[in-house]
């Protein structure tokens, strides 16, 4: 079975061009969606993908109608291939039911992996540069060193419990203990 998927980004856009092209391509069933591609939840796409069976072919008018990113596109196509489902993009003339189309998608997959590696390298380099300038990553501690000293002084009073001190500073006991340890106070 040949199944089509059409998507427009806003309610003001019309999918007629896509629907006509999918009809000409022989789609027996078409799922139409009016959502931005950035939204995670696309119910018609989810329904379309669950409808597809081994031997079926998913057809889209253009690659960007199916996925939010190259990585997302490669993941969807790999899932289809593992399930024995073909894929065609009419505008880009990609057809994974033949050898040429499979080659193109292997190249896309390699590019997506390369892009991911570059992002990882840039992130690590940026973090190293920030550390070299004395910056630390992560959240700021819930308790300042001054608060921690005050908490330690309060805990010197045998009538005060850690739970009361933690409540006073509006932190958990775990956070209080971590702050005391970080500032060198004995627990």
C-alpha positions as CSV (number, residue, x, y, z in Angstrom):
1,X,0.0,0.0,0.0
2,X,1.2,3.5,-0.8
3,X,0.5,5.9,2.0
4,X,1.1,9.7,1.9
5,X,1.8,12.2,4.6
6,X,1.3,16.0,4.1
7,X,2.0,18.8,6.6
8,X,1.6,22.5,6.5
9,X,3.0,24.7,9.3
10,X,0.1,27.0,10.0
11,X,-3.7,27.0,9.8
12,X,-3.4,29.7,7.1
13,X,-1.4,27.5,4.7
14,X,-3.1,25.0,2.4
15,X,-1.9,21.5,1.6
16,X,-3.5,21.2,-1.8
17,X,-0.2,21.2,-3.7
18,X,1.1,18.4,-1.5
19,X,-2.2,16.5,-1.7
20,X,-2.4,16.7,-5.5
21,X,1.2,15.5,-5.8
22,X,0.6,12.6,-3.4
23,X,-2.5,11.6,-5.3
24,X,-0.6,11.7,-8.6
25,X,2.0,9.5,-6.9
26,X,-0.6,6.8,-6.3
27,X,-1.2,7.2,-2.6
28,X,-4.2,5.2,-1.5
29,X,-4.4,6.9,1.9
30,X,-3.1,10.3,2.9
31,X,-2.6,11.7,6.4
32,X,-2.8,15.5,6.6
33,X,-1.4,17.6,9.5
34,X,-1.5,21.3,10.3
35,X,1.2,21.7,12.9
36,X,4.6,23.3,13.0
37,X,7.4,20.7,12.5
38,X,9.0,21.9,15.7
39,X,6.2,20.5,17.8
40,X,7.0,17.1,19.2
41,X,3.5,15.8,19.1
42,X,2.2,15.3,15.6
43,X,-0.8,12.9,15.9
44,X,-1.4,12.4,12.2
45,X,2.3,11.5,11.7
46,X,2.1,9.1,14.6
47,X,-1.0,7.5,13.2
48,X,0.5,7.4,9.7
49,X,3.7,5.6,11.0
50,X,1.6,3.1,13.0
51,X,-0.6,2.3,10.0
52,X,2.4,1.4,7.8
53,X,3.1,-2.4,7.4
54,X,5.9,-4.4,5.8
55,X,5.9,-3.8,2.1
56,X,4.2,-0.5,2.2
57,X,5.7,2.8,1.0
58,X,5.5,6.2,2.8
59,X,5.4,9.1,0.3
60,X,6.0,12.8,1.2
61,X,6.0,15.8,-1.1
62,X,9.2,17.1,0.4
63,X,11.6,15.9,3.1
64,X,11.1,18.9,5.4
65,X,7.4,18.0,5.6
66,X,8.3,14.7,7.5
67,X,11.0,15.7,10.0
68,X,12.2,18.6,12.1
69,X,15.9,17.9,11.5
70,X,18.3,15.8,9.6
71,X,18.8,13.6,12.6
72,X,15.0,13.2,13.1
73,X,14.6,12.4,9.3
74,X,17.4,9.7,9.4
75,X,15.8,8.1,12.6
76,X,12.4,7.9,10.9
77,X,13.7,6.5,7.7
78,X,15.9,3.9,9.6
79,X,12.8,2.9,11.5
80,X,10.9,2.4,8.3
81,X,13.7,0.4,6.7
82,X,14.0,-1.9,9.8
83,X,10.2,-2.5,9.5
84,X,10.6,-3.3,5.7
85,X,8.8,-0.1,4.7
86,X,9.9,1.9,1.7
87,X,10.1,5.7,1.5
88,X,9.8,8.2,-1.3
89,X,10.2,12.0,-1.4
90,X,8.7,13.4,-4.6
91,X,10.5,16.8,-4.7
92,X,14.0,15.4,-4.0
93,X,13.3,12.3,-6.1
94,X,14.5,10.0,-3.3
95,X,13.2,6.4,-3.3
96,X,14.6,4.0,-0.7
97,X,13.0,1.1,-2.5
98,X,15.9,1.1,-4.9
99,X,19.7,1.0,-4.5
100,X,20.3,4.7,-5.4
101,X,17.8,5.9,-2.8
102,X,19.3,3.7,-0.2
103,X,22.8,5.1,-1.0
104,X,21.5,8.7,-0.6
105,X,20.1,7.8,2.9
106,X,23.3,6.2,4.0
107,X,25.0,9.4,3.0
108,X,22.4,11.4,5.0
109,X,23.0,9.1,8.0
110,X,26.7,9.7,7.8
111,X,26.2,13.4,7.6
112,X,23.9,13.4,10.6
113,X,26.4,11.4,12.6
114,X,29.2,13.8,11.5
115,X,27.0,16.8,12.5
116,X,26.4,15.3,15.9
117,X,30.2,14.7,16.4
118,X,30.9,18.3,15.5
119,X,28.4,19.6,18.0
120,X,29.8,17.4,20.7
121,X,33.4,18.5,19.9
122,X,32.3,22.2,20.0
123,X,30.5,21.8,23.3
124,X,33.5,20.1,24.9
125,X,35.9,22.8,23.6
126,X,33.5,25.6,24.8
127,X,33.4,24.0,28.3
128,X,37.1,23.6,28.4
129,X,37.6,27.2,27.4
130,X,35.2,28.4,30.1
131,X,37.0,26.2,32.8
132,X,40.3,27.7,31.7
133,X,38.8,31.2,32.4
134,X,37.8,30.0,35.8
135,X,34.1,29.5,35.1
136,X,32.3,26.5,36.5
137,X,29.4,24.8,34.9
138,X,26.1,23.7,36.5
139,X,23.7,25.3,38.8
140,X,24.7,27.7,41.5
141,X,24.7,26.2,45.0
142,X,21.5,26.7,46.9
143,X,23.4,28.0,49.9
144,X,26.1,30.6,49.7
145,X,29.3,30.2,51.7
146,X,27.9,32.9,54.1
147,X,24.6,30.9,54.6
148,X,26.6,27.8,55.2
149,X,28.6,29.5,57.9
150,X,25.4,30.7,59.6
151,X,24.0,27.2,59.3
152,X,27.1,25.7,61.0
153,X,26.8,28.3,63.8
154,X,23.1,27.4,64.3
155,X,24.0,23.7,64.4
156,X,26.6,24.4,67.2
157,X,23.5,24.9,69.4
158,X,22.6,21.4,70.6
159,X,18.9,22.4,70.7
160,X,18.9,22.9,66.9
161,X,18.3,20.0,64.5
162,X,19.5,19.8,60.9
163,X,15.9,19.6,59.8
164,X,15.1,23.0,61.5
165,X,18.2,24.6,60.0
166,X,17.4,23.3,56.6
167,X,13.8,24.6,56.9
168,X,15.2,28.0,58.0
169,X,17.3,28.2,54.8
170,X,14.5,26.7,52.7
171,X,16.7,23.8,51.5
172,X,16.6,20.0,52.0
173,X,18.7,18.3,54.6
174,X,20.7,16.7,51.7
175,X,21.4,20.2,50.3
176,X,22.4,21.4,53.8
177,X,24.8,18.5,54.3
178,X,26.3,19.0,50.8
179,X,26.9,22.7,51.6
180,X,28.5,22.0,54.9
181,X,30.7,19.4,53.4
182,X,31.7,21.7,50.5
183,X,32.7,24.5,52.9
184,X,34.7,22.1,55.1
185,X,32.4,21.8,58.1
186,X,32.2,18.5,59.8
187,X,28.9,16.8,59.7
